[in-house]
Amino acid sequence: MNSKILGTFCVAIISVITFASCKVYRFNSASIPPEVKTVKIGFIENKARYINPQLSPKLTDKLQQKIVSNTRLTRTNNDDAHYQIRGYISDYSVTTAGISNQQAATNRLTVGVHITFLNTLTAKTEEFDISRSFDFSANLSLPQAEGALTEDIIRNITDEIFNRIFSNW
């Protein structure tokens, strides 16, 4: 009987260890050195050839919200902030992505953003580009597609910027 209890106990321990080690990786967990306290997030300008007037303010606002809610950093407008983030929308273009019966069936909206990240404590600057494509039916006009895609565009690009800056992966 002791061996049966011991066996059950071992199975329980192994199960706990197995499930505890199966972590769900969250890419919104920030990795920030303890000496970093402040962040300045500049307005994401729109320098693309085609300008969606909603994109810059929405992207800037969503990035600010994500950083404030997912980090311990205090947002500031001071030029002495420990982290400084600025950028611009570099691409906003539509191409044909799929053809059916010699007609466009699917279009692709590509959005590119250039980000400059400055760590004033280490005097290191990192620049990177993010580009994401979003497919939509060729039966939709661009304004209709934008209405359907804007929230996905904002969320995807914001997550990518956040992960590039704050995650160690």
Residue, then its C-alpha position, 0 to 999 in steps of 0.5 A: m500500500n505504501s508503494k501505491i501511495l508513493g507511486t500516486f505521489c510521484v505521479a502528482i509531483i511529476s504532473v505539477i512539475t510538468f504543468a508548471s514548466c509549460k509556460v505560456y509565453r506572453f510577448n507583452s512582458a517587458s524586460i527593463p533594467p531597474e535603473v530605467k524609470t521614464v519613457k518619452i514616446g514621440f508622435i508617430e508621423n505619417k511620411a508615406r505617399y498615401i496618408n491615412p489620416q487616422l493611422s498616426p494618431k491611433l498608432t501613437d495613442k495605442l503605443q503609449q497605452k501599451i507601454v504605460s499599461n505593460t511596463r512600470l515606466t513613467r511616461t514623460n515629455n522631457d528630453d531627459a527620459h531614459y527611453q525615447i521612442r520616435g518614428y514614422i509611417s514609411d509605407y502605406s501601399v496597396t498591391t494586388a495579391g490574388i487574381s481570379n478569372q483574370q481579375a484582382a480577387t485579393n488586394r494587399l495593404t502593406v504598412g511600414v513603420h520606422i522606429t528610432f529607440l534611444n536609451t539615454l542611460t547607455a547612449k545607444t540608439e537602435e533603429f528598425d523597420i516593421s512592415r506588415s501586410f493585410d489582405f482584403s477583398a478586391n471588391l472593397s474600396l480602400p476606405q472600406a478596407e481601412g475601416a475593417l483593417t485599421e484596428d488589426i493594423i494598429r494592434n499588430i504594429t504596436d505589438e511588434i514595436f513593443n516586443r522589439i523594444f522590451s522583449n528579450w527574444 
